[in-house]
């Protein structure tokens, strides 16, 4: 995640605010993959569409929940229009989050930047289910 964010910031000449846990949490494989892929897509969107100057990437642990936030101060977007047109890979990110048992929130308005927030149980999709 650190490498992804730093590389994206370098490529886009963006000021990066990066907050990651001091210690690497033990996460389920599907959770790790989901976090990585959503971060990758969100960062690519910032570089391709946002025309931003600042980028913030934050991963927090809250109990067993992992929260990833990718935020920019770029152009923002009209979410309804983006859904209809199918741009930005938003549906794919949301689907990936749901498959891993998480949820994704996107907050954006034209001219006010975009924030993508992913929340997952770090133990994976079936963490709260008994076999």
C-alpha positions in Angstrom: 0.0 0.0 0.0 2.9 2.3 0.9 4.6 1.6 -2.5 1.3 2.1 -4.4 0.6 5.4 -2.8 4.1 6.7 -3.1 4.4 5.7 -6.7 1.0 7.3 -7.6 2.0 10.5 -5.8 5.3 10.6 -7.7 3.7 9.9 -11.0 1.1 12.6 -10.5 3.4 15.1 -8.8 1.0 15.1 -5.8 1.6 16.0 -2.2 1.0 12.8 -0.3 -0.3 12.4 3.3 0.1 8.7 4.1 -1.1 7.1 7.3 -0.6 3.4 7.8 -0.6 1.3 11.0 2.8 1.0 12.7 2.5 -2.8 12.7 1.3 -4.8 9.7 -2.0 -6.3 10.8 -2.6 -10.0 10.1 -5.4 -9.9 7.5 -7.3 -12.6 5.6 -5.9 -13.0 2.1 -9.2 -11.9 0.5 -9.2 -8.8 2.6 -5.6 -8.0 1.7 -6.3 -8.5 -2.0 -9.5 -6.3 -1.8 -7.6 -3.5 0.0 -4.8 -3.6 -2.6 -7.1 -3.7 -5.7 -9.5 -1.0 -4.4 -6.5 1.2 -3.5 -4.9 0.6 -6.9 -8.2 1.5 -8.8 -8.8 4.6 -6.6 -5.3 5.8 -7.1 -5.4 5.3 -10.8 -8.7 7.3 -10.9 -6.9 10.2 -9.0 -4.1 10.2 -11.6 -6.3 9.8 -14.6 -9.3 12.0 -13.8 -8.9 14.2 -10.7 -6.3 16.8 -11.7 -5.5 17.0 -7.9 -2.7 18.5 -6.0 -3.0 16.6 -2.8 -3.6 12.9 -2.1 -4.3 11.3 1.3 -4.2 7.5 1.8 -5.1 6.2 5.3 -5.5 2.7 6.6 -6.9 2.4 10.1 -7.6 -0.6 12.3 -10.7 -0.3 14.6 -11.0 -3.5 16.5 -11.3 -6.2 13.8 -12.4 -3.7 11.2 -10.0 -2.3 8.6 -10.8 1.1 7.0 -9.0 2.3 3.9 -9.5 5.9 2.7 -8.2 7.4 -0.5 -8.9 11.1 -0.8 -8.0 13.8 -3.2 -8.7 17.5 -3.7 -9.3 17.3 -7.4 -12.1 18.0 -9.8 -14.5 15.6 -8.1 -17.4 14.0 -10.1 -21.1 13.7 -10.3 -21.7 10.3 -8.8 -25.0 9.7 -10.5 -23.6 10.6 -13.9 -20.5 8.4 -13.3 -22.8 5.4 -12.4 -24.8 5.8 -15.6 -21.7 6.2 -17.8 -19.8 3.4 -16.0 -16.6 5.3 -15.7 -14.0 5.3 -13.0 -14.3 1.5 -12.2 -16.7 2.4 -9.3 -18.9 -0.6 -9.8 -16.0 -2.9 -9.9 -14.6 -1.5 -6.7 -17.9 -1.7 -5.0 -18.4 -5.3 -6.2 -14.9 -6.3 -5.0 -15.7 -4.8 -1.6 -19.0 -6.7 -1.3 -17.4 -10.0 -2.4 -14.9 -9.6 0.5 -17.8 -8.9 2.9 -17.1 -5.2 3.1 -18.7 -1.9 2.1 -17.5 1.0 0.1 -18.5 4.6 0.3 -17.7 7.2 -2.3 -18.2 10.9 -1.5 -17.6 13.4 -4.3 -19.0 16.6 -5.7 -17.8 18.4 -8.8 -15.0 20.8 -7.8 -14.7 19.4 -4.3 -12.5 16.3 -4.7 -13.3 12.7 -4.0 -13.1 10.3 -1.1 -13.2 6.6 -1.4 -13.7 4.7 1.9 -13.5 0.9 2.2 -14.5 -0.9 5.4 -13.9 -4.6 5.9 -13.7 -7.1 8.7 -9.9 -7.9 8.7 -10.6 -11.6 9.3 -12.5 -11.9 6.1 -16.0 -12.4 4.8 -16.9 -15.3 7.1 -15.3 -14.0 10.3 -18.7 -13.6 12.1 -20.2 -16.9 10.9 -19.9 -20.1 12.8 -19.3 -23.3 10.9 
